[in-house]
């Protein structure tokens, strides 16, 4: 590995052969050569002014066709139609929010934020709140079922339109930083370790052998 200095990386995005890295301080970096070299690509992104410096924070990525969407710190969603070279607001309904993650379920695009979950039916141009009052850090989809984690774990079985808390043992007692779904089931990273559900979140079991004291923040 070779260390590349561009700050605290929050996530990666991909569009065609181009790789994007979102950072907490220095915004978006773009690579057109499989990660060998990187260039800053922040034209149009909002800047947070924290004297004596200004910063650009990007927390998550998603793509719809040739549109690239990013989640920002306190300014909602921004979009690019030219492979990340320039950006414009795509945040109607998410203004002022910290956007952490994205997921597509059916034809609906979801975003997890510090104000809850927002849904877009027009490829990210406008957004509507579908879960409020809970911080959401991570989203995952398995078939037509969507899962969200943050201040608890939540499930939607109607393409993201409505959400319910699942498994009080986890959703009420522990916060969850990450959730991922695959063909075998759903994994949740909580302040009490990793939990697994094989029945779409109806029941959970601990999966902490070897990582009993860890607080998972991401899955691959």
Kinemage of the C-alpha trace (Angstrom):
@kinemage 1
@onewidth
@group {chain A} dominant
@subgroup {mainchain}
@vectorlist {calphas} color= white
{ca unk a 1} P 0.000 0.000 0.000
{ca unk a 2} L 1.014 3.591 -0.638
{ca unk a 3} L -0.353 6.295 1.630
{ca unk a 4} L -2.211 9.076 -0.181
{ca unk a 5} L -2.654 12.247 1.849
{ca unk a 6} L -6.094 13.727 1.388
{ca unk a 7} L -7.571 13.680 4.844
{ca unk a 8} L -10.172 11.613 6.646
{ca unk a 9} L -11.842 9.483 3.953
{ca unk a 10} L -15.579 8.971 4.537
{ca unk a 11} L -16.446 6.851 1.512
{ca unk a 12} L -15.814 5.906 -2.102
{ca unk a 13} L -17.888 6.210 -5.262
{ca unk a 14} L -17.551 4.801 -8.764
{ca unk a 15} L -18.821 6.032 -12.117
{ca unk a 16} L -17.563 4.170 -15.158
{ca unk a 17} L -13.779 3.935 -14.848
{ca unk a 18} L -13.547 6.928 -12.485
{ca unk a 19} L -13.081 6.495 -8.724
{ca unk a 20} L -14.128 9.131 -6.199
{ca unk a 21} L -13.081 9.568 -2.576
{ca unk a 22} L -15.090 11.734 -0.215
{ca unk a 23} L -13.234 13.302 2.689
{ca unk a 24} L -14.293 15.132 5.824
{ca unk a 25} L -12.126 18.213 5.310
{ca unk a 26} L -10.935 18.370 1.711
{ca unk a 27} L -14.055 17.338 -0.194
{ca unk a 28} L -14.011 15.113 -3.279
{ca unk a 29} L -10.962 13.639 -4.966
{ca unk a 30} L -11.190 11.998 -8.381
{ca unk a 31} L -8.956 9.372 -9.990
{ca unk a 32} L -9.045 8.422 -13.673
{ca unk a 33} L -6.180 5.893 -13.480
{ca unk a 34} L -7.440 3.266 -11.024
{ca unk a 35} L -6.328 5.207 -7.957
{ca unk a 36} L -2.724 5.868 -8.948
{ca unk a 37} L -3.179 9.649 -8.956
{ca unk a 38} L -5.905 11.873 -7.520
{ca unk a 39} L -7.089 15.433 -8.119
{ca unk a 40} L -9.421 17.581 -6.018
{ca unk a 41} L -12.831 18.027 -7.650
{ca unk a 42} L -14.881 20.441 -5.539
{ca unk a 43} L -16.167 23.143 -7.892
{ca unk a 44} L -19.641 24.099 -6.700
{ca unk a 45} L -19.612 22.147 -3.436
{ca unk a 46} L -20.525 24.071 -0.265
{ca unk a 47} L -17.805 25.104 2.150
{ca unk a 48} L -18.060 25.090 5.925
{ca unk a 49} L -16.334 28.141 7.367
{ca unk a 50} L -14.428 27.296 10.534
{ca unk a 51} L -11.907 30.065 11.179
{ca unk a 52} L -9.142 30.279 10.250
{ca unk a 53} L -9.877 27.768 7.446
{ca unk a 54} L -12.711 26.638 5.207
{ca unk a 55} L -13.453 23.002 4.498
{ca unk a 56} L -15.529 20.835 2.190
{ca unk a 57} L -17.014 17.665 3.683
{ca unk a 58} L -18.472 14.792 1.627
{ca unk a 59} L -19.833 11.799 3.514
{ca unk a 60} L -21.376 9.445 0.935
{ca unk a 61} L -21.846 8.720 -2.784
{ca unk a 62} L -24.344 7.121 -5.113
{ca unk a 63} L -24.921 7.069 -8.868
{ca unk a 64} L -28.050 7.001 -11.022
{ca unk a 65} L -27.107 6.568 -14.649
{ca unk a 66} L -24.561 9.297 -15.336
{ca unk a 67} L -25.635 11.387 -12.343
{ca unk a 68} L -23.314 11.329 -9.330
{ca unk a 69} L -24.815 12.305 -5.972
{ca unk a 70} L -22.977 13.134 -2.744
{ca unk a 71} L -24.046 13.750 0.819
{ca unk a 72} L -22.613 16.863 2.446
{ca unk a 73} L -22.220 18.255 5.935
{ca unk a 74} L -25.201 20.542 6.719
{ca unk a 75} L -26.080 21.227 3.057
{ca unk a 76} L -27.928 18.082 2.013
{ca unk a 77} L -27.428 16.434 -1.361
{ca unk a 78} L -25.343 17.754 -4.260
{ca unk a 79} L -25.145 16.331 -7.786
{ca unk a 80} L -22.765 16.253 -10.727
{ca unk a 81} L -23.548 15.479 -14.357
{ca unk a 82} L -19.963 15.806 -15.636
{ca unk a 83} L -18.152 13.022 -13.775
{ca unk a 84} L -17.600 15.071 -10.659
{ca unk a 85} L -15.898 18.048 -12.282
{ca unk a 86} L -18.627 20.486 -11.193
{ca unk a 87} L -21.420 20.214 -8.626
{ca unk a 88} L -24.815 21.812 -8.051
{ca unk a 89} L -27.407 21.609 -5.236
{ca unk a 90} L -29.849 18.704 -5.502
{ca unk a 91} L -31.083 19.204 -1.965
{ca unk a 92} L -34.651 20.467 -2.135
{ca unk a 93} L -36.081 19.007 1.074
{ca unk a 94} L -32.681 18.154 2.587
{ca unk a 95} L -31.314 21.665 3.069
{ca unk a 96} L -29.415 21.987 6.334
{ca unk a 97} L -29.023 18.239 6.873
{ca unk a 98} L -25.956 16.046 7.305
{ca unk a 99} L -26.364 13.319 4.671
{ca unk a 100} L -24.514 10.111 5.573
{ca unk a 101} L -25.605 7.404 3.143
{ca unk a 102} L -27.702 6.415 0.127
{ca unk a 103} L -29.616 3.345 -1.057
{ca unk a 104} L -31.948 2.521 -3.943
{ca unk a 105} L -35.017 0.383 -3.257
{ca unk a 106} L -37.359 -0.209 -6.168
{ca unk a 107} L -37.572 3.097 -8.026
{ca unk a 108} L -37.018 5.149 -4.877
{ca unk a 109} L -33.720 6.693 -3.788
{ca unk a 110} L -33.188 6.909 -0.022
{ca unk a 111} L -30.742 8.917 2.009
{ca unk a 112} L -29.867 8.534 5.667
{ca unk a 113} L -29.176 11.723 7.602
{ca unk a 114} L -28.921 13.190 11.067
{ca unk a 115} L -32.580 14.225 10.705
{ca unk a 116} L -33.823 10.811 9.602
{ca unk a 117} L -34.536 9.262 6.205
{ca unk a 118} L -35.459 11.165 3.059
{ca unk a 119} L -36.828 9.661 -0.157
{ca unk a 120} L -36.649 10.881 -3.748
{ca unk a 121} L -38.858 9.661 -6.595
{ca unk a 122} L -37.165 11.859 -9.229
{ca unk a 123} L -33.552 10.582 -9.194
{ca unk a 124} L -32.501 12.885 -6.386
{ca unk a 125} L -33.847 16.247 -7.535
{ca unk a 126} L -36.348 16.639 -4.666
{ca unk a 127} L -36.681 14.871 -1.331
{ca unk a 128} L -39.436 14.040 1.175
{ca unk a 129} L -38.984 13.025 4.810
{ca unk a 130} L -40.177 9.456 5.481
{ca unk a 131} L -38.628 8.969 8.951
{ca unk a 132} L -37.867 11.885 11.254
{ca unk a 133} L -36.419 12.378 14.693
{ca unk a 134} L -33.773 9.638 14.428
{ca unk a 135} L -30.175 9.842 13.249
{ca unk a 136} L -29.523 7.408 10.409
{ca unk a 137} L -25.951 6.485 9.487
{ca unk a 138} L -26.308 3.477 7.186
{ca unk a 139} L -28.833 2.014 4.734
{ca unk a 140} L -29.055 -1.460 3.176
{ca unk a 141} L -31.449 -3.207 0.789
{ca unk a 142} L -32.355 -6.869 0.381
{ca unk a 143} L -34.878 -7.410 -2.404
{ca unk a 144} L -37.851 -5.137 -1.720
{ca unk a 145} L -36.944 -4.692 1.965
{ca unk a 146} L -34.813 -1.794 3.182
{ca unk a 147} L -32.978 -1.488 6.488
{ca unk a 148} L -31.649 1.594 8.274
{ca unk a 149} L -29.339 1.886 11.266
{ca unk a 150} L -28.491 4.742 13.587
{ca unk a 151} L -30.574 5.518 16.652
{ca unk a 152} L -31.847 1.959 16.450
{ca unk a 153} L -32.566 -0.331 13.497
{ca unk a 154} L -35.548 0.222 11.211
{ca unk a 155} L -37.179 -1.728 8.382
{ca unk a 156} L -39.308 -0.772 5.393
{ca unk a 157} L -41.257 -3.289 3.329
{ca unk a 158} L -42.887 -0.769 0.970
{ca unk a 159} L -39.883 0.567 -0.953
{ca unk a 160} L -38.947 3.064 1.740
{ca unk a 161} L -42.274 4.864 2.139
{ca unk a 162} L -42.829 3.867 5.797
{ca unk a 163} L -40.494 2.565 8.507
{ca unk a 164} L -40.869 0.578 11.723
{ca unk a 165} L -38.335 -0.209 14.474
{ca unk a 166} L -37.340 -3.881 14.578
{ca unk a 167} L -36.119 -6.100 17.385
{ca unk a 168} L -36.421 -4.007 20.574
{ca unk a 169} L -33.361 -5.813 21.984
{ca unk a 170} L -31.238 -3.955 19.445
{ca unk a 171} L -33.290 -1.014 18.266
{ca unk a 172} L -34.142 0.254 21.746
{ca unk a 173} L -31.072 -0.632 23.810
{ca unk a 174} L -28.216 -0.085 21.376
{ca unk a 175} L -27.275 2.394 18.726
{ca unk a 176} L -26.183 0.982 15.383
{ca unk a 177} L -23.539 2.510 13.146
{ca unk a 178} L -23.736 0.124 10.197
{ca unk a 179} L -26.070 -2.338 8.513
{ca unk a 180} L -25.527 -4.589 5.499
{ca unk a 181} L -27.764 -7.136 3.791
{ca unk a 182} L -26.936 -10.089 1.558
{ca unk a 183} L -28.527 -13.378 0.520
{ca unk a 184} L -27.875 -14.964 3.911
{ca unk a 185} L -29.455 -12.204 5.968
{ca unk a 186} L -28.815 -8.854 7.660
{ca unk a 187} L -25.789 -7.872 9.746
{ca unk a 188} L -25.903 -4.909 12.119
{ca unk a 189} L -22.939 -3.286 13.837
{ca unk a 190} L -24.019 -1.957 17.231
{ca unk a 191} L -22.479 -0.627 20.411
{ca unk a 192} L -22.932 -4.203 21.697
{ca unk a 193} L -21.095 -5.776 18.758
{ca unk a 194} L -22.325 -7.534 15.606
{ca unk a 195} L -25.839 -8.972 15.369
{ca unk a 196} L -27.248 -11.155 12.591
{ca unk a 197} L -30.777 -11.819 11.409
{ca unk a 198} L -31.748 -14.538 8.938
{ca unk a 199} L -35.442 -13.594 8.894
{ca unk a 200} L -35.423 -9.973 7.683
{ca unk a 201} L -34.910 -8.526 11.146
{ca unk a 202} L -37.647 -10.347 13.056
{ca unk a 203} L -35.122 -12.059 15.339
{ca unk a 204} L -31.420 -11.432 15.979
{ca unk a 205} L -28.436 -13.317 17.358
{ca unk a 206} L -25.049 -12.029 18.473
{ca unk a 207} L -22.083 -12.767 16.196
{ca unk a 208} L -19.205 -11.490 18.316
{ca unk a 209} L -16.717 -14.367 18.478
{ca unk a 210} L -13.300 -12.695 18.465
{ca unk a 211} L -14.615 -9.108 18.413
{ca unk a 212} L -16.545 -8.971 21.682
{ca unk a 213} L -15.330 -5.477 22.610
{ca unk a 214} L -15.433 -3.970 19.110
{ca unk a 215} L -17.950 -1.376 17.938
{ca unk a 216} L -18.281 -1.996 14.187
{ca unk a 217} L -18.733 1.115 12.044
{ca unk a 218} L -18.733 -0.426 8.555
{ca unk a 219} L -19.062 -3.695 6.651
{ca unk a 220} L -17.556 -4.758 3.338
